[in-house]
Amino acid sequence: MATVLLDVSASSKEWFKDALDEMSKAKNVKFLYTDQPKYRNEIARVFALAQFLKLMAQKGRRVDVDARECQEYIDNLERNPKWTGSGACDDPHLFAMVALKPTRYIFTDEHRISKCRGCMVATHAQMCAFKAIRTQAVYKKHRSRIFKA
């Protein structure tokens, strides 16, 4: 079973909408979520994505990360000199979610996520063990693994 994380930065991309539609029909794909304020507020601003994640929860296809644990992880990251020293590391909530509930794929439009992963992998390998799906071509490359998992 594949678990994916949806970043709001991809929500306006047509390829993402198509991918989301496909994944919504695949019972073996689950979606990561947390009520940690930064993520919850970002998702709430994209009504369709908020509704989608609510529906996935109702269908038992949402994996929830404890908001308090997520915040603790974020706090630790923000005290890490590698994290604070990198201009690319500005989405601690996404990395915390992946660290707490291992997730193979992050759907995003952010290039900084991959750059941050590169600088953090030596000290936090678990939270960096994901593929960033930023384009339709990358989605197509990983599509069969997402649906097969």
ChimeraX attribute file (.defattr): number of C-alpha atoms within 10 A of each C-alpha:
attribute: neighborCount
match mode: 1-to-1
recipient: residues
	/A:1	12
	/A:2	16
	/A:3	21
	/A:4	25
	/A:5	23
	/A:6	21
	/A:7	18
	/A:8	19
	/A:9	15
	/A:10	19
	/A:11	19
	/A:12	11
	/A:13	15
	/A:14	12
	/A:15	17
	/A:16	21
	/A:17	14
	/A:18	12
	/A:19	16
	/A:20	17
	/A:21	12
	/A:22	13
	/A:23	18
	/A:24	18
	/A:25	9
	/A:26	14
	/A:27	13
	/A:28	15
	/A:29	20
	/A:30	23
	/A:31	23
	/A:32	23
	/A:33	24
	/A:34	22
	/A:35	16
	/A:36	18
	/A:37	13
	/A:38	15
	/A:39	19
	/A:40	14
	/A:41	12
	/A:42	15
	/A:43	23
	/A:44	14
	/A:45	11
	/A:46	14
	/A:47	11
	/A:48	12
	/A:49	19
	/A:50	17
	/A:51	13
	/A:52	15
	/A:53	22
	/A:54	15
	/A:55	14
	/A:56	18
	/A:57	17
	/A:58	10
	/A:59	11
	/A:60	12
	/A:61	20
	/A:62	20
	/A:63	18
	/A:64	15
	/A:65	19
	/A:66	15
	/A:67	18
	/A:68	12
	/A:69	15
	/A:70	25
	/A:71	20
	/A:72	12
	/A:73	18
	/A:74	20
	/A:75	14
	/A:76	13
	/A:77	20
	/A:78	16
	/A:79	10
	/A:80	13
	/A:81	9
	/A:82	15
	/A:83	19
	/A:84	13
	/A:85	11
	/A:86	14
	/A:87	11
	/A:88	18
	/A:89	21
	/A:90	15
	/A:91	16
	/A:92	22
	/A:93	21
	/A:94	22
	/A:95	27
	/A:96	23
	/A:97	27
	/A:98	25
	/A:99	19
	/A:100	16
	/A:101	18
	/A:102	19
	/A:103	23
	/A:104	19
	/A:105	21
	/A:106	23
	/A:107	22
	/A:108	20
	/A:109	19
	/A:110	17
	/A:111	11
	/A:112	15
	/A:113	21
	/A:114	16
	/A:115	14
	/A:116	21
	/A:117	22
	/A:118	13
	/A:119	17
	/A:120	20
	/A:121	13
	/A:122	10
	/A:123	11
	/A:124	14
	/A:125	13
	/A:126	17
	/A:127	21
	/A:128	24
	/A:129	17
	/A:130	19
	/A:131	18
	/A:132	20
	/A:133	24
	/A:134	19
	/A:135	17
	/A:136	16
	/A:137	11
	/A:138	12
	/A:139	20
	/A:140	14
	/A:141	12
	/A:142	14
	/A:143	16
	/A:144	10
	/A:145	13
	/A:146	20
	/A:147	15
	/A:148	11
	/A:149	11
